[in-house]
Amino acid sequence: TQAFLNPDLDLETKTDILNTFYQRAQSRDPQAFTDGLQLAKSMVQVHPNSGQSYFIYGNFLKLGNKTKEASLYYANFVFDSKYQWVGGSGKNIEWRFVISS
């Protein structure tokens, strides 16, 4: 957790770590979900101007069936020039991003 509170640790590293937690959480690993959720929340606090932070935290909230709360983080998501929204609608929103050139 200390590393995620360090604003000098780059977002790419934090994102890679959180993606690992997210994949494990999707496979029904409750500890990965709990730890990943806390780390993602820390990342939003430390990097409030990063769209990636909001997006990842929203993903964890959605995975935990907190869709309404997740939607607030998705709504606050600031589109990063590296990403392009490609889908999502209705109750079962799927948020997918592709790296654009």
PyRosetta script that sets phi, psi and omega in degrees:
from pyrosetta import init, pose_from_sequence

init()
pose = pose_from_sequence("TQAFLNPDLDLETKTDILNTFYQRAQSRDPQAFTDGLQLAKSMVQVHPNSGQSYFIYGNFLKLGNKTKEASLYYANFVFDSKYQWVGGSGKNIEWRFVISS")
pose.set_psi(1, -35.9)
pose.set_omega(1, -179.3)
pose.set_phi(2, -56.9)
pose.set_psi(2, -41.4)
pose.set_omega(2, -179.2)
pose.set_phi(3, -61.9)
pose.set_psi(3, -37.2)
pose.set_omega(3, -179.6)
pose.set_phi(4, -71.7)
pose.set_psi(4, -20.5)
pose.set_omega(4, 176.9)
pose.set_phi(5, -84.9)
pose.set_psi(5, -6.0)
pose.set_omega(5, 179.6)
pose.set_phi(6, -87.7)
pose.set_psi(6, 112.5)
pose.set_omega(6, -178.8)
pose.set_phi(7, -68.1)
pose.set_psi(7, -15.0)
pose.set_omega(7, -179.6)
pose.set_phi(8, -84.9)
pose.set_psi(8, -14.8)
pose.set_omega(8, 175.0)
pose.set_phi(9, -75.4)
pose.set_psi(9, 124.4)
pose.set_omega(9, -171.3)
pose.set_phi(10, -64.6)
pose.set_psi(10, 152.2)
pose.set_omega(10, -178.1)
pose.set_phi(11, -64.0)
pose.set_psi(11, -33.6)
pose.set_omega(11, -179.5)
pose.set_phi(12, -61.3)
pose.set_psi(12, -43.3)
pose.set_omega(12, 179.0)
pose.set_phi(13, -63.9)
pose.set_psi(13, -46.6)
pose.set_omega(13, 179.0)
pose.set_phi(14, -62.5)
pose.set_psi(14, -41.0)
pose.set_omega(14, 179.6)
pose.set_phi(15, -63.8)
pose.set_psi(15, -43.0)
pose.set_omega(15, 178.5)
pose.set_phi(16, -60.5)
pose.set_psi(16, -43.4)
pose.set_omega(16, 179.2)
pose.set_phi(17, -63.3)
pose.set_psi(17, -46.7)
pose.set_omega(17, -179.1)
pose.set_phi(18, -65.5)
pose.set_psi(18, -34.2)
pose.set_omega(18, 177.2)
pose.set_phi(19, -62.7)
pose.set_psi(19, -35.9)
pose.set_omega(19, 176.5)
pose.set_phi(20, -65.2)
pose.set_psi(20, -45.6)
pose.set_omega(20, 176.9)
pose.set_phi(21, -60.5)
pose.set_psi(21, -41.3)
pose.set_omega(21, -177.6)
pose.set_phi(22, -64.4)
pose.set_psi(22, -44.3)
pose.set_omega(22, 179.1)
pose.set_phi(23, -61.4)
pose.set_psi(23, -41.8)
pose.set_omega(23, 178.1)
pose.set_phi(24, -67.0)
pose.set_psi(24, -39.0)
pose.set_omega(24, 179.1)
pose.set_phi(25, -64.6)
pose.set_psi(25, -37.4)
pose.set_omega(25, 177.2)
pose.set_phi(26, -63.2)
pose.set_psi(26, -26.7)
pose.set_omega(26, 178.2)
pose.set_phi(27, -87.1)
pose.set_psi(27, 17.6)
pose.set_omega(27, 175.9)
pose.set_phi(28, 71.0)
pose.set_psi(28, 35.8)
pose.set_omega(28, 174.2)
pose.set_phi(29, -93.8)
pose.set_psi(29, 102.0)
pose.set_omega(29, -174.0)
pose.set_phi(30, -63.6)
pose.set_psi(30, -33.3)
pose.set_omega(30, 179.4)
pose.set_phi(31, -69.5)
pose.set_psi(31, -38.6)
pose.set_omega(31, 177.0)
pose.set_phi(32, -63.3)
pose.set_psi(32, -39.1)
pose.set_omega(32, 177.9)
pose.set_phi(33, -64.1)
pose.set_psi(33, -49.4)
pose.set_omega(33, -178.1)
pose.set_phi(34, -60.8)
pose.set_psi(34, -48.1)
pose.set_omega(34, -179.3)
pose.set_phi(35, -66.5)
pose.set_psi(35, -43.7)
pose.set_omega(35, -179.5)
pose.set_phi(36, -63.4)
pose.set_psi(36, -40.7)
pose.set_omega(36, 178.3)
pose.set_phi(37, -60.4)
pose.set_psi(37, -44.8)
pose.set_omega(37, 179.9)
pose.set_phi(38, -66.1)
pose.set_psi(38, -41.9)
pose.set_omega(38, 179.0)
pose.set_phi(39, -65.9)
pose.set_psi(39, -40.5)
pose.set_omega(39, 178.9)
pose.set_phi(40, -64.2)
pose.set_psi(40, -39.7)
pose.set_omega(40, 177.7)
pose.set_phi(41, -63.2)
pose.set_psi(41, -41.2)
pose.set_omega(41, 177.2)
pose.set_phi(42, -62.0)
pose.set_psi(42, -39.3)
pose.set_omega(42, -179.2)
pose.set_phi(43, -64.5)
pose.set_psi(43, -37.9)
pose.set_omega(43, 176.9)
pose.set_phi(44, -63.8)
pose.set_psi(44, -40.7)
pose.set_omega(44, -178.9)
pose.set_phi(45, -66.9)
pose.set_psi(45, -39.3)
pose.set_omega(45, -176.6)
pose.set_phi(46, -82.2)
pose.set_psi(46, -30.6)
pose.set_omega(46, -177.8)
pose.set_phi(47, -124.9)
pose.set_psi(47, 65.8)
pose.set_omega(47, -175.7)
pose.set_phi(48, -67.7)
pose.set_psi(48, -13.3)
pose.set_omega(48, 179.7)
pose.set_phi(49, -98.6)
pose.set_psi(49, 7.1)
pose.set_omega(49, -178.9)
pose.set_phi(50, -99.3)
pose.set_psi(50, 120.8)
pose.set_omega(50, 176.1)
pose.set_phi(51, -61.7)
pose.set_psi(51, -35.0)
pose.set_omega(51, 178.5)
pose.set_phi(52, -57.3)
pose.set_psi(52, -40.3)
pose.set_omega(52, -178.8)
pose.set_phi(53, -59.9)
pose.set_psi(53, -48.3)
pose.set_omega(53, -179.0)
pose.set_phi(54, -65.1)
pose.set_psi(54, -41.5)
pose.set_omega(54, -178.8)
pose.set_phi(55, -62.6)
pose.set_psi(55, -48.2)
pose.set_omega(55, -177.6)
pose.set_phi(56, -66.2)
pose.set_psi(56, -43.2)
pose.set_omega(56, 178.7)
pose.set_phi(57, -62.9)
pose.set_psi(57, -40.9)
pose.set_omega(57, 176.3)
pose.set_phi(58, -59.6)
pose.set_psi(58, -39.3)
pose.set_omega(58, 177.7)
pose.set_phi(59, -61.2)
pose.set_psi(59, -44.2)
pose.set_omega(59, 178.9)
pose.set_phi(60, -64.9)
pose.set_psi(60, -41.5)
pose.set_omega(60, 178.1)
pose.set_phi(61, -61.8)
pose.set_psi(61, -43.6)
pose.set_omega(61, 179.5)
pose.set_phi(62, -63.0)
pose.set_psi(62, -41.4)
pose.set_omega(62, 178.4)
pose.set_phi(63, -61.6)
pose.set_psi(63, -32.1)
pose.set_omega(63, 177.5)
pose.set_phi(64, -86.7)
pose.set_psi(64, 16.9)
pose.set_omega(64, 178.8)
pose.set_phi(65, 62.4)
pose.set_psi(65, 28.8)
pose.set_omega(65, 174.7)
pose.set_phi(66, -106.2)
pose.set_psi(66, 60.2)
pose.set_omega(66, -173.4)
pose.set_phi(67, -60.9)
pose.set_psi(67, -40.8)
pose.set_omega(67, -179.0)
pose.set_phi(68, -63.8)
pose.set_psi(68, -45.9)
pose.set_omega(68, 178.5)
pose.set_phi(69, -66.5)
pose.set_psi(69, -39.6)
pose.set_omega(69, 178.6)
pose.set_phi(70, -60.3)
pose.set_psi(70, -38.9)
pose.set_omega(70, -178.0)
pose.set_phi(71, -61.9)
pose.set_psi(71, -30.1)
pose.set_omega(71, 176.9)
pose.set_phi(72, -66.3)
pose.set_psi(72, -38.1)
pose.set_omega(72, 177.9)
pose.set_phi(73, -73.1)
pose.set_psi(73, -37.5)
pose.set_omega(73, 174.9)
pose.set_phi(74, -64.5)
pose.set_psi(74, -38.0)
pose.set_omega(74, 179.7)
pose.set_phi(75, -66.2)
pose.set_psi(75, -31.1)
pose.set_omega(75, 178.4)
pose.set_phi(76, -86.0)
pose.set_psi(76, -4.3)
pose.set_omega(76, -179.3)
pose.set_phi(77, -61.1)
pose.set_psi(77, 124.8)
pose.set_omega(77, 178.0)
pose.set_phi(78, -96.1)
pose.set_psi(78, 118.3)
pose.set_omega(78, -177.1)
pose.set_phi(79, -60.4)
pose.set_psi(79, 123.6)
pose.set_omega(79, 178.8)
pose.set_phi(80, -87.2)
pose.set_psi(80, 139.9)
pose.set_omega(80, -175.5)
pose.set_phi(81, -62.6)
pose.set_psi(81, -16.2)
pose.set_omega(81, 179.4)
pose.set_phi(82, -82.0)
pose.set_psi(82, -8.5)
pose.set_omega(82, -173.1)
pose.set_phi(83, -124.0)
pose.set_psi(83, 151.6)
pose.set_omega(83, 177.9)
pose.set_phi(84, -134.2)
pose.set_psi(84, 128.4)
pose.set_omega(84, 179.2)
pose.set_phi(85, -71.2)
pose.set_psi(85, 132.3)
pose.set_omega(85, -177.2)
pose.set_phi(86, -125.3)
pose.set_psi(86, -0.6)
pose.set_omega(86, 178.8)
pose.set_phi(87, -177.9)
pose.set_psi(87, 163.2)
pose.set_omega(87, 173.7)
pose.set_phi(88, 134.8)
pose.set_psi(88, 129.5)
pose.set_omega(88, 175.1)
pose.set_phi(89, -169.1)
pose.set_psi(89, 162.9)
pose.set_omega(89, 174.6)
pose.set_phi(90, 68.9)
pose.set_psi(90, -162.9)
pose.set_omega(90, -178.6)
pose.set_phi(91, -67.2)
pose.set_psi(91, -36.7)
pose.set_omega(91, -177.2)
pose.set_phi(92, -100.1)
pose.set_psi(92, 67.4)
pose.set_omega(92, -176.9)
pose.set_phi(93, -67.1)
pose.set_psi(93, 133.0)
pose.set_omega(93, 173.4)
pose.set_phi(94, -114.2)
pose.set_psi(94, 117.8)
pose.set_omega(94, 179.5)
pose.set_phi(95, -102.2)
pose.set_psi(95, 113.0)
pose.set_omega(95, 179.8)
pose.set_phi(96, -127.4)
pose.set_psi(96, 139.6)
pose.set_omega(96, 178.8)
pose.set_phi(97, -128.4)
pose.set_psi(97, 143.4)
pose.set_omega(97, 176.9)
pose.set_phi(98, -121.1)
pose.set_psi(98, 149.0)
pose.set_omega(98, 177.4)
pose.set_phi(99, -75.9)
pose.set_psi(99, 125.5)
pose.set_omega(99, 179.5)
pose.set_phi(100, -97.5)
pose.set_psi(100, 153.3)
pose.set_omega(100, -177.6)
pose.set_phi(101, -90.7)
pose.dump_pdb("model.pdb")
